[in-house]
Amino acid sequence: MSQFSLSEEQDQIFREADRIGRQELLPLAEKMDKDEWWPEEIMPRLGELGFLGVTIPEKFGGAGLNYLESGLILQAFSRYNHAFGLSWIAHDNLCANNIFNNGTELQKELFLPKLCSGEHVGCLGLTEPGAGSDALGSMNTTATKDGDNFLINGSKIYITNGPIADICVLYAKTDKKERSSKGITAFIIETKQPGFKVAQKLSKMGFRGSQTAELVFEDMLVSRENILGQEGEGHKVVMSGLDFERATIAPISVGISERALEISIEYAKSRTQFDQPIANFQMIQSYLAEMYVGIETMKALSWQVLSECGSVQAEEAGRGNIHAKAAASVMHCANICNEILDKAVQIHGGHGYMLETEINRLFRSTKLLEIGAGTTEVRKMIIAKELLK
């Protein structure tokens, strides 16, 4: 298979995900954005269709597919409902795939089947109030030993799926003497346990249907058996997971841009000025051509990096070539998406500035993609560091 083309099976997966996106996710998008509403029935529905646990082996209830195929599904979903796409990838990659890559066999058997069926929704708890790009070094959430258990205290913020999650991959400081990114441990948390609460649901500019929250932990008792990876080595879990996260969220930008181009073409053909469709004007044609070229470059890079992720073991991620390439993919896709949406709104003119329009909803999504999973500035630092080694 060429790294720039899809196999017949991958093309079928892409087409089916596109069908689900257009028929089932697009009708939900407006209400999700307007009311910050979450459709509870959609995750079990996707579980039935085999679109959850995409990178999880079949023996744990997953689909047994690779990162490229996961990215293709996300790209298709995000064409029609990018807010749902964000929640889907947070569940499927940040939570479920993290457990698969770093968990014990018992943890996989215990947690993955319900995540793959959609009975449970997953999230990842890393960022804290007062922390940003230095999420590990600024961590104040603690996990204090209590016999064979740990008592967790602290809070996390900007947590995608936080208000609806049943399972949380949570990072907490287990060695308070360590002042750097070391001494952190990852835990698998069940949110129905005492000591967990959603402090507040957060209202956002874009991706409004994707539920986001501040989470608080107050003397939450967690068993040692819930440690994900090794005690005190949560930083390794974070860094290995971030490369896969960056590579797999880049297709959100691709999907959003594809939809923006589609509806911009439709609008340009139907909008009449000076007794002719604005699609006849060379300036509009120039915008459309530039949008198309941007999308094709995004697809080429994101698909290539996702393909390469399939040959990288979890313990190999977080450094080297894949570290730089994953950062490059998400950075490039986010930047080009921003440029494409700017042109798309310009094509729509005053109509595009109206809050209730689809193009406005797409436009309000762009900034998050330059901030989440490491800001554009952090991505540049990662790439430059690898180049200068």
N, C-alpha and C positions, 0 to 999 in steps of 0.2 A: 504493500500500500504506500503510495506517495504520501509524504507528510502534509501535502497541501490538498489532498482529496479524501473523500470519504468512501468507505466500503459500502457495499449494497446494504448490509445489515445496519450500519451506522446511519445511512440515509433513511432507512425505514424507521429507525428510532426517532430521528430528527422530524420526519414527517408526522409521526404519530403524536409526538410532543407538541408540534405546531397545531395539529388538529385539536388537541385538548386545550391548548392555550386559547385558540380562537373561539372554540365552542363553549368552553366551561369557565375559563379564567377571565376573558375579556368582559363578559357580562357582569362580573363582580367588581371590576376595577373602579368604576365611578363611585359606587357606594363605599367601597373600602377607603377611597381617598377623601370623600366628603365627610364621612362619619367616623373615620378611623376605626372601621368595623372589621372584624375578623370572621370569616366563614368557617365555623367549627367542623363542618361536614367534609371539607375539601381534603384534608390530610388522609383520613380513612379511605376516601374515594381513590386517591392516588396510590395508596397502599394496595388496594384491590387491583389496580391496573398495573402494578409493578414499577411505579415511578417514585418509590421511596427506598432508601437504602441502596441506591444505585451502585455504589462501589463496595457494597458489603456482600460477601459470598452467600450463595443460596442456602447453605446449611444454617445460617443465622436469620434467614427470611429475606435476604436482599436479592438484588438482581444480578450480582456478579459481573458488573460492567466496569469499564475503566474510566479514568479521569476525563478523557476526551469525550466520551459518551455522556458523562455527567455534565460537562460543559455545554454540549449540544442541547441537552434537555433544558438547561438553565437559559440558554440563548433563546430557545423557542418560547419558553414560558414568559420570559421577560419582554418579548415582543408585545405581548398583550396585557400583561399584568406584572410590571416590574416589582411592585411591592410584595406580591406573593412570591416572586422569584427570589427576592432577598431572604424572606423567611424560610423558603424551601432549602436554599443552600446553607443557611445557618443551621438548620435542623440536620441536613443530610451530610454536610462536610464538617462543619465546626464541631458538631456534637457526635453524630453516629460514626463518621469516619475516624475521628480522633480516638474514640473508644476502640474501634477495630484495630487501629494501628498500634495503640499503646496498652490496651487492656489485657488482663489475664483471660484464659479460656472461660473461667467461671463468670467473669464480668461480661464477656461477650454473650454467653448463653443467657445471662440474666437480663441484660438491658437491650441488646440489639433487636430481638424479634419484635418487641412492641414499638420500637422506633421505626422499624421497617414496615410494620403494618399500618402505622399512623395512629395506633391507639395512644401512643405517647408522642409528645412534641419535645424536641430538644433545643437547648441553647448553650452558649459558652459565656462564662463569667470571668472576664479579665479586667476590663477598664474600671477604674475607680474615680470617685469625685476628687478633683485636684490632680489627677494623673492624666497624661496624654500620650505622647510618643514614648515616654519613659514609663510604660505601664508596669514593668517588672521592678525597676529600681524604686518606684514611688509607691509600691504596694503596702497598704496598711492592714488589710484583712488578715487576720491571724488564725491559725489552727493550733491550739494548745493541747498537748497530750493529756489524756485523762484515762489512765490504765491502758486498755487496748483500743481506746477510742480517741477522738479528737473533738474539742469544743471549738466551733468556728464562730468568730465575731468579726463584723465589718460590713462593708457595703460595696456594691458594684453598680455602675451606671452606664447608660446607653446600650443596654443589653437587648439585642434583637431576639424576639420571641419570649422575652422575660415574663410578660403578663400571662402567657398561655403555656409556658413550659412545664413539663412533668419531670424532665431530667436536665440537669445542668452540669457541664464540665466546668468545675470551679477551681480557681487558683488562689492559694492562701500561703502566707508566710508561716513556715514551721520552725524556722531558726531565726529568731529575732536579732541575733548577734550579727548575722550577715546583712550588710548594708547595701550590697550590690543586687544584681539580679539573681544571685544564688540563694539557697535556703528556702526556696518556694516549692510547694508540693501541689500536684493536681489531684482533685477528688471528683468522684462521680456522686452528685447530690440528687436525691429525690425530693422534689419541692413540697410534697405533702407531709414531710417530716416536720415536727415541732421546731420552732426557731427560725423558720423561713417565712418571709413576707415580701410582698410587692409594695414598696414604699410609695411609689407613684408611677403612673403610666405617663409617658412623655409625649407631648404633642410636637410634631415635626413639620418642617417646611415641605419636604417631599417624602416619598415612600410611606405615606401616612397610614396605609392599611397594614403595613408590617408593624406588628406590635413591639413597642420599645419601652423599657422600664428601668427604674432604679430598684435594685434588690437589696434587702437588708437581712443579715444573719445575726441572730442573738442567741448565744449559747446553744447553737445547733450541734447536736451530738451525731458524729459520723464515725462509723467503724473503720478501723485500719484496713479492712478488706476492700474499702471503697477508694483506696489510693490508686490513681491511674499512673502507671509507670512506677518509678522509684521515689521513695521519700527524699525530699530535698533536691530533686532533679526535675522539678516542674518546668524549669527554664528550657530544658531539652524538648519537652513535650510542646511547649509554646513555639519554639523556633522551628521545629520540624513541621508542625501543623500550619504555620504561617505561610510557608511556600506553597503548599497545596491550596490553602485558602485563597491566596492572591491569584494563583493560576485559575482556580475554579470560579472566582467571582468576576473575573474580567469579562466573561460572556454576557453579564447583565448589561454592560455598556453596549455590546454589539447588538443585543436584542432591542434595546431602547432606540438605538440609532436606526436600525432597520425599520422599525415601526414609524419613526419620525420621517424617514424618506418616503415610505409608502403613503402616508397621509398627506405629505407635502406635495407629492406628485398628483394625488387626487384633487387637492385644493387648487393647485396651479392650473389644472385642466378645467375646473369648474368656475373659478373666480374670473370674472370679466371686468376689464378696465379698457378704456379707449376703444370700445367695440370689438374686443378680442380677448381670448383667454390669456391670462398673464404668463402661461406656459410658453407663449410665443416670444416673450421678451428674452433677449440674450442674457441679461443679468440673472434672471430666474433660472435659466438653463445652466448658467455657470455655477450657481449655488447647488443645484441638483447634481451636477457632474462631480463637484468637489465632495459632496456628501457620499456619493457612491464610491468614489476612490477611497475615502476615509474608511468606509465600512469594509471594503475588500482588504485593506491593509490590517485592520483590526482582526478580521477573521484569520488571515494568514498567520499572524504572530500568535494569537491566542490558541489556535488549534495546534500549532507547532509545539508550543510550550506545554500544553495539556498532554500531547502525545509523549513528550519527553518525561513528564511526571510519572507516567506509567512504568518507566524503567528505573525509577529512583526509590530506594527503600526509605522508610520513615527516618531511620537513624542517619541517613546520608543527607537529608534535607537540612535547610538552615545554614548552608555554607556552599561555596563553590559555584559552579556554572549555573545550576538550577536556581540558586538563591538570587543571582543577578537576573536571570531570564524571567522568573516569576514576577519580580519587581518591575521589570521592563514591560511585561505584558499588561499588568494591571494599570501601570502608569500611562502607557501609550493609549490603551483603550479608554481610560477615563478622560484623558486630555482631548482625544479626538471626538469622543461623545459630546463633550462640552462644546466644541466647535460646531459640530453637526446640529446640535439643538439650537444653538444661536442662529444659524442659518435658517433652520426650520421655522422658528418663530418669526424671523424677518420675512420669510415668504408668506406667512399667515397674516402679517401686519397687525392691525388693531385686534382682529379676531383672536390672534395667538396670545394677546395680553390678557384676555378674559379668563378669569379663574376657572370657570366651569368647562373649558375646552380640553380636549385630550392632549393637544400639543402643549398646553400650559402645564398639564399634569406631568408630562414627560420632561419638560424644561426644568421643573422644580426638583427633579431627581438628580440632576447632574452633579451638584456639589458634593453630595455624600460620597460619590465614587472617587473623589479626589482626597477624601479624608479617611474613610474606613479602611481597615486592614493595613494601617500604616499610611501616613500622609504622602503626598507627592514628594515632599522634601526628603522624607525618610527613604522613599524608594530610590531617589537620586543618590543618596548617601550609600545605600547598599550596592548599587551598580558601580559607583565610583570606587568604592573600597575593593570590590572584586577585580576591577580593571587595574588597580594600582598595586596589587599584590606582586 
